[in-house]
Amino acid sequence: MKLLVILLSLTITQITFARSYVIFSMAQDLPMGFDNEVVRKNYYVNLGASQGIKKDSILDVFRIISIQNPYDNKKRVNYKVKIGELKVLHSSTDAAIAMVNSYEKEDVPIFELNQFMIGDHVAINVD
């Protein structure tokens, strides 16, 4: 009985701490129409200092692509594809502000929108 209670509490603890980190908001400069104008964008993520994020940390950005396979009983297949990287500008306890880091996009599949979107998943880059 004790063993069952311990296993149950460990399982509940793992479920409680499992959390998805995503881009939850963004802000950008207002384009003024100048030649060679660079429109800066800031991305807000729910990953912060309590998860080990600090200024200049690199975050990987992933998008979940769900495609229906018509040849396998219309079963859905989910792909988690890295679409880019963010560089942290500022970090607080549970959130951070980041900007796009340069990233080679040659090996990335085609997306409907090839910019980061609210809801894209983020993870700490450990390379």
N, C-alpha and C positions, 0 to 999 in steps of 0.2 A: 504493500500500500504506500509506504514511504517513497519507494522508487517511482511509482506512478505519479505521485504528487510532484516530485522533483522534475520528472520529465515533462509533465504538463506545464509547470511554471517556466521551465527553460523554453519550451515551445512558444508560450504566450509572450515571453520576453523578446524572443527573436522577431515575432510578428509585430510587436509594438514598436521596436526600434527600426524596422525596415522602412526606409523613407525614400521617396523619389525626389531628386534634386532637379529643378527645372528653371528655365528662364520664365519669370513671372511678369515682367514688364520691360518696356524699353522707352528711350527718349532720344530724339535726334535734333540736330540743328535745322533751322528753317532754311530751305534752299532759296538763295537770292537771285539765281539765274546768271551768275558770273561765269566766264570761261574758266575751265580747269578748277572749278569750285569743288572742294571736298566736304561732303556732308558727314559730319561725325555722328556716331550712334553710341549710346550707352545701353548696356543690357544689365538688368537687375536679376540676380539669381538668389535662391533661398539656400545658399551654401556660404558659411562665414567662418569667422575665427574659431568658433567652437568645433568646427570640422577640420581645422588646420590650414585654413585659407588665409593668406596674407598678401600684401601688395606685391605685384609682379608674379604671382602664381599663375600657372597656365592651366586652363580648364578645357577639357575636350567636350565638344558639343555633338550630341547624337540625335538622330530623328528616327522614330519608329515608323516604318512603312508597312502597311498591312495590305496584302494583295490576295484576292480570291483566286484559287486554283480551279479552273473549270474542269480539269481532267481528273481531279481527286475528290469527287463528290462535293464540289464547291467549298472545300476546306480553305480556311484563311491561313495564310503564311505571314508571320511577322518578321521583319528584318530590322535590326538595330544597326544603323549605318552612321559612321563618323562623318560629319559634314563640315567640321571646322574646329577652330580653337578661339578661346577668349583669353585675354590678359587682364588680370585683376588690377583695377585702379585704386579701389578703396574697399576695405573689409570691416564690417562690424561683427557683432556676436553671431547672428544667425543669417546674415545677408551680405552680399557683396555687389559692387558695381564694376563692370568689366567692359572692355572694348574688343573689337575684332583683332585677333593676332594674325599675322600673315600665315597662310596655309596653302600648300600646293593642292589644287583641286583637280588634278589630272585623273586621279584614280577614284573619283567620287561619282556615283550614279547620277543620272538626270533626275531632278526634282521639279515639281510644279513651281515652287518658289525656291530659288537658290540663295536666299538670305536666311539668317536665323529668324525663328518665329517664337512667339510666346508659346510655351508648352514643350519646346525642344528640351531634351534631357541634357544635363551637364554632369561631369565627373572630373575628379582631380587627375591631371596628367602626371603619371609616375615615371615617364621616360627620363 
